[in-house]
Amino acid sequence: MRSTSESRMSWQRRHKAMAICLVGGWLMLAEGIVMAQDANIEVTGSISGGSCAISTDPVNLGAHNLGEFNTPGAPTQWVNFAITSQGCAADIVTLHMGFDGTADTDNANVFAVAPGGATGLGIQLQGLDAANTIVIPNSTAQLITWTPEAIGGTYPMRARYMQTKAAVTPGPANGTVTVMLSYN
């Protein structure tokens, strides 16, 4: 039979061993929990630069007689108009304008007039910038560059008809051109 002191030591060793196992198990469990914890941080926000706004009024190129058109490339007189600034953010240094619309099928350097009206002519635009830039429809290489204007300031332009075929037929000669802005 064992003595009481041996029994007590045996009991203490067992409990010590169990305590070590429990602590070790908790440490392993705790380590497993830490290792298994993944988290995702979802970040949202936006970066925006300044912008510019413009407005335009319709441009009336007037009434013309068929006799004014006698050869392809023959133009009418220029009609001045302006694109009006509605303001640009202070951080914008340069404003670029591109012009999108349907190019004439006989002369891709002018805009087509709307179907169902006059034929044999197109609409030519020119910026009265430092270079007097002739607008090429849908061109990203031929942009008109301006210094941004304050609200109410203008970007001067002009427009005219240009004959694109040997013969012009009468009718409405309307067209639509979209002004595309980019800035830096």
C-alpha positions as CSV (number, residue, x, y, z in Angstrom):
1,M,0.0,0.0,0.0
2,R,1.2,3.5,-0.7
3,S,1.9,6.0,1.8
4,T,-0.1,9.2,2.1
5,S,2.8,11.3,1.0
6,E,3.3,9.1,-2.1
7,S,-0.4,9.3,-2.8
8,R,-0.4,13.0,-2.5
9,M,2.7,13.4,-4.8
10,S,1.1,11.1,-7.3
11,W,-2.1,13.1,-7.1
12,Q,-0.2,16.4,-7.4
13,R,1.8,15.0,-10.4
14,R,-1.4,13.9,-12.1
15,H,-3.1,17.3,-11.5
16,K,0.1,19.1,-12.6
17,A,0.2,17.0,-15.8
18,M,-3.5,17.7,-16.4
19,A,-3.0,21.4,-15.7
20,I,-0.1,21.4,-18.2
21,C,-2.2,19.6,-20.8
22,L,-5.1,21.9,-20.2
23,V,-2.9,25.0,-20.5
24,G,-1.2,23.5,-23.6
25,G,-4.5,22.7,-25.1
26,W,-5.8,26.2,-24.4
27,L,-2.7,27.6,-26.0
28,M,-3.0,25.4,-29.0
29,L,-6.7,26.3,-29.2
30,A,-5.9,30.0,-28.8
31,E,-3.2,29.7,-31.4
32,G,-5.6,28.0,-33.8
33,I,-8.2,30.7,-33.3
34,V,-5.7,33.4,-34.0
35,M,-4.4,31.7,-37.0
36,A,-7.9,31.1,-38.4
37,Q,-9.1,34.7,-38.0
38,D,-9.1,36.4,-41.4
39,A,-10.7,39.8,-41.9
40,N,-11.4,41.9,-44.9
41,I,-11.4,45.6,-44.8
42,E,-13.8,47.1,-47.3
43,V,-12.6,50.6,-48.3
44,T,-14.9,52.9,-50.2
45,G,-14.5,56.5,-51.4
46,S,-13.9,58.5,-54.5
47,I,-11.4,60.9,-56.0
48,S,-12.9,63.6,-58.1
49,G,-11.2,66.3,-60.0
50,G,-12.8,69.6,-60.9
51,S,-15.1,69.8,-63.8
52,C,-16.4,72.4,-66.3
53,A,-19.9,73.0,-67.7
54,I,-20.9,74.7,-70.9
55,S,-24.1,75.6,-72.7
56,T,-24.9,76.4,-76.3
57,D,-27.7,78.1,-78.3
58,P,-28.9,76.8,-81.7
59,V,-26.9,78.2,-84.6
60,N,-29.0,79.5,-87.5
61,L,-27.0,79.3,-90.8
62,G,-29.8,81.1,-92.6
63,A,-31.6,80.4,-95.9
64,H,-29.5,79.9,-99.0
65,N,-30.2,79.6,-102.7
66,L,-29.2,76.5,-104.8
67,G,-27.2,79.0,-107.0
68,E,-24.7,79.5,-104.2
69,F,-23.5,75.9,-104.6
70,N,-21.7,75.3,-107.9
71,T,-18.9,72.9,-107.0
72,P,-17.9,70.5,-104.3
73,G,-16.1,72.4,-101.6
74,A,-18.0,75.6,-102.2
75,P,-18.8,77.1,-98.8
76,T,-21.4,79.7,-97.5
77,Q,-20.4,82.6,-95.4
78,W,-19.3,81.8,-91.8
79,V,-21.8,82.4,-89.0
80,N,-20.3,83.3,-85.7
81,F,-21.6,81.7,-82.5
82,A,-20.3,81.0,-79.0
83,I,-20.2,78.2,-76.6
84,T,-20.9,79.7,-73.1
85,S,-19.0,78.7,-70.0
86,Q,-21.1,77.7,-67.0
87,G,-17.9,77.7,-64.9
88,C,-14.9,75.5,-64.4
89,A,-13.3,74.4,-61.1
90,A,-10.3,76.4,-60.0
91,D,-7.9,73.4,-60.5
92,I,-8.6,73.2,-64.2
93,V,-5.9,74.8,-66.3
94,T,-6.7,73.7,-69.8
95,L,-10.0,72.9,-71.5
96,H,-10.2,70.7,-74.6
97,M,-13.2,70.5,-76.9
98,G,-13.9,67.6,-79.2
99,F,-17.0,67.4,-81.5
100,D,-18.9,64.3,-82.1
101,G,-21.6,63.7,-84.7
102,T,-22.3,62.0,-88.0
103,A,-19.6,62.8,-90.6
104,D,-20.8,63.5,-94.1
105,T,-20.4,60.3,-96.3
106,D,-18.8,62.3,-99.2
107,N,-16.5,64.6,-97.0
108,A,-15.5,63.2,-93.6
109,N,-14.2,66.6,-92.6
110,V,-17.7,68.1,-92.3
111,F,-20.8,67.0,-90.3
112,A,-23.7,65.5,-92.2
113,V,-27.1,67.2,-92.3
114,A,-30.0,65.3,-91.0
115,P,-31.7,62.8,-93.4
116,G,-34.9,63.7,-95.1
117,G,-33.8,67.3,-96.1
118,A,-31.3,68.9,-98.3
119,T,-28.5,66.7,-99.7
120,G,-25.1,67.4,-101.2
121,L,-23.8,69.5,-98.4
122,G,-22.5,69.3,-94.9
123,I,-21.8,71.5,-91.9
124,Q,-18.3,72.8,-91.2
125,L,-17.2,74.1,-87.8
126,Q,-14.2,76.2,-86.8
127,G,-12.9,77.2,-83.4
128,L,-11.7,80.8,-83.1
129,D,-9.0,79.8,-80.8
130,A,-5.3,80.8,-81.3
131,A,-5.0,78.3,-84.2
132,N,-8.4,78.9,-85.8
133,T,-8.9,75.1,-85.6
134,I,-11.1,73.5,-88.2
135,V,-13.2,70.9,-86.5
136,I,-12.9,67.3,-87.8
137,P,-16.0,65.2,-86.8
138,N,-15.2,62.6,-84.1
139,S,-11.5,63.4,-84.0
140,T,-9.6,62.8,-80.8
141,A,-6.5,64.2,-82.4
142,Q,-7.9,67.5,-83.5
143,L,-9.2,69.1,-80.3
144,I,-9.7,72.8,-79.7
145,T,-7.8,73.9,-76.6
146,W,-8.9,76.8,-74.5
147,T,-8.1,78.5,-71.2
148,P,-11.1,78.0,-68.9
149,E,-13.5,80.9,-68.8
150,A,-15.5,82.1,-65.8
151,I,-19.2,81.7,-65.8
152,G,-20.7,83.7,-68.7
153,G,-17.4,83.7,-70.6
154,T,-17.5,82.4,-74.1
155,Y,-15.5,80.2,-76.4
156,P,-16.0,81.7,-79.9
157,M,-16.8,79.5,-82.8
158,R,-18.2,79.7,-86.3
159,A,-20.1,77.4,-88.7
160,R,-21.1,77.2,-92.4
161,Y,-22.4,74.9,-95.0
162,M,-20.0,73.3,-97.4
163,Q,-21.0,71.6,-100.7
164,T,-20.0,67.9,-100.7
165,K,-21.5,66.6,-104.0
166,A,-21.8,67.9,-107.5
167,A,-25.4,68.8,-107.0
168,V,-27.2,70.2,-103.9
169,T,-31.0,69.4,-103.5
170,P,-33.2,71.7,-101.5
171,G,-34.8,71.1,-98.1
172,P,-34.0,71.7,-94.4
173,A,-30.3,71.5,-93.7
174,N,-30.2,70.8,-90.0
175,G,-27.6,68.8,-88.0
176,T,-26.6,68.0,-84.5
177,V,-23.1,68.1,-83.1
178,T,-22.2,67.0,-79.5
179,V,-19.5,69.0,-77.7
180,M,-17.2,66.7,-75.7
181,L,-15.1,68.2,-72.9
182,S,-11.9,67.0,-71.3
183,Y,-9.6,69.1,-69.0
184,N,-6.5,69.1,-67.0
